[in-house]
């Protein structure tokens, strides 16, 4: 039984859900935090079984569970773990490195479901008292949470990795659309280079996109870094890379926080001229070269 005792946040426990075991372990070591043991298995029909055990008294438990595909399973696992801890009287903070359904934060077409609002209500109903995520798709979405919700930026970590590990000639940061311009500006400031946002249009029915370079932007002979919060199909990044190459870019690197990488995404981007992909471990992939554990640990220390 995990029970609660009244205390400040100086007694921290970490529980690593099935999707974020390694990240939880790494963060717990940085915090020197105790860990709740999470025993998990899937029944033959796909249902989840959990057993959570730890020290006699847990005051605050940070439940790490990223919700990359399969999103619904990972969300349900987070709900089950959090609700159990809440029933034991624990203050639960959900660390959701990649927050699924965040791209649908408003109604674009009549009748659409605002998915993030529903997810926010679900998390609160499970007993979660605070949410920490990384680079939410749009910060407007934080307003749906009736509990404190924070989106941390992994852009400085990505920028530092590029500076240390990529040989870049006259780097130039490109945002694939106006929505990513704030992140591109932040990375350009960190790297001390220029940036620009492509002009992107999307068919809201078919989802097809097109991009073009703003007038007066010159990337000839430069190493272009195309930065976005997430890469799913790779279609927009591929179009941006092809455009950069047509405009004379020396090389093109893709960088993102969440590398979801639907089937065929990497092949599509490489065919368009992407020479490398740099991502974080919010979604575990072969391209997860940057750990967000220090970012999360530093934020938890400030609570």
Helices and strands as residue ranges (DSSP letters): E 12-16, H 21-31, E 34-42, E 48-53, E 60-64, H 71-87, E 91-96, H 115-125, E 128-134, G 139-144, E 148-152, H 155-165, E 172-175, G 178-180, H 181-191, E 194-197, E 199-202, E 209-212, E 223-231, H 235-246, E 251-259, H 265-271, E 274-280, E 288-290, H 293-302
